[in-house]
Amino acid sequence: MLDQPLSGPIYFRSNGGERELPDIVADLGGQIHIILVGFIDSVHKKGSEVSRVRVRFQNVPDAPVTKFTTSFFGGKKGLIENHVNLCAKKRRAKLNFTAQNGRQSNTEPAIKIAGCGK
């Protein structure tokens, strides 16, 4: 539908205390300009002490998304810190989509992690 991919910065913003964690905003430009706002929260995994970070984008334009790529700096001075070795096994993301017509798609694609040497 678009001749070129959309691109732009991703940043965190305050939500005025409405939620415990900040919002994540993707300011994408190209043939069209779109601002996507994601709500970040923590989800506890039942039956364990594990919690996972979840981002929900509620208003995504009715256009196909084939790829979404972002990079974060990790480590001691990074934004995100992991308590497990991410390179120890193949990691997957859980994606759940609900279309305007109510149809749903759920998938678990592999996550490419930079620096793992694979």
Long-range contacts (C-beta under 8 A, 24 or more apart in sequence): 1-63, 1-64, 2-30, 2-31, 2-32, 2-63, 3-31, 4-30, 4-31, 5-30, 5-67, 6-30, 6-31, 6-32, 6-34, 10-70, 15-39, 24-55, 34-61, 36-60, 62-100, 71-114, 86-113, 86-116, 87-113, 87-115, 87-116, 87-117, 87-118
